[in-house]
Amino acid sequence: MDKFVLSMATLRMISGGIEIAAALVMLRLAQIDKALAVNSLLALVGPTVLILTTSIGLIGMADKLSWGKIVWVFVGVSCLLIGILKK
């Protein structure tokens, strides 16, 4: 198996585990204010995992992509992050 694919999949599994753990913490706390605080912390996990997995994928494909295509991928990811994080 390709080490880059394995790394990307592992990061996604860790991210999923964090999401499930956060949901269980919310249920355990059973208070809306505390659940909202836990949910707010998850807002950091999603974009971080997106950036890391995309970076790993691009590193794995660096020899197959032109610099122009790599720039377009970074522009696309930047647009996603701006759309997600901008208030």
Secondary structure, DSSP 8 states (H G I E B T S, - for coil): --HHHHHHHHHHHHHHHHHHHHHHHHHHH--HHHHHHHHHHHHHHHHHHHHHHHHHHHHHHTTTS-HHHHHHHHHHHHHHHHHHH--
